[in-house]
């Protein structure tokens, strides 16, 4: 089969090459997917440039996809040949999605919503699972369909910094579905979008009084800050906005550039560790996401444009 491979670290034209490689063989607990569309993520750039030398070169690039089940490994019960699916590969062997076929653990696969094209569905996997881990797993909270947050006597507040991006937009929707009052931070031209996703309050990321606004909107009771940017500035401001009288969590998609205060529970969403060590949890997450996507409770917010 054909596959786009990184032949040497550095992410140059010379180091990317379409090669003929062996078609993966299905193995227990996995699905062999005939890839119809693949999406790129920042982690793909990190791997190609060699910042994390996770794979020996050459390796096939890509971790997000949508396609059709070609073969089912032993032990797989919930999928069969011909199913239309989408998801995230988990960075295992023979899993690169910029290829005709890829191998994916069944725990990381969702059913493709009928309303989405393969191209649209290919963008769901990593973004949605990152949001689930950062909001629910990080806080030992039930997934949205079992959440009781909305029934509590006082509202629970969740801040999403970078609320209009692929991960942040999923975080806004999932937090809202679970009953959080969501405060989003983004650029002003995305205010309407973030409000439409479920954020009650939206703040300009460049506002000099952003922290004060968050504290005012959350009544000083911000429990969770989900940082989809994770720069020095966003870490500092997110931590400043969190309550000092409640158990609080700062979830970040990258390792913080500055120390996080001791009273704050830090959860780094380290994709390699999260998605290799937590497959039983992620199986529940993908089942939940399949249901939410099918019902329209969670949807795509970013336009997918094809030439």
Secondary structure, DSSP 4 states (H G I P E B T S, - for coil): -EEEEE-STT--GGGEEEEE-PPPPP-TTEEEEEEEEEE--HHHHHHHHTSS--SPSSEE---EEEEEEEEE-TT--S--TT-EEEEE--S-TT--SSBSEEEEEGGGEEEPPTTS-HHHHTTSHHHHHHHHHHHTGGGTPPPGGG--GGGSSS--EEEEETTTSHHHHHHHHHHHHHTPEEEEEE-GGGHHHHHHHT-SEEEETT-TTHHHHHHHHTTT-EEEEEESS--HHHHHHHHHHS-SSS-EEEEESS--SSPPPTTEEEEE--HHHHHHH-HHHHHHHHHHHHHHHHHTSS---S-----
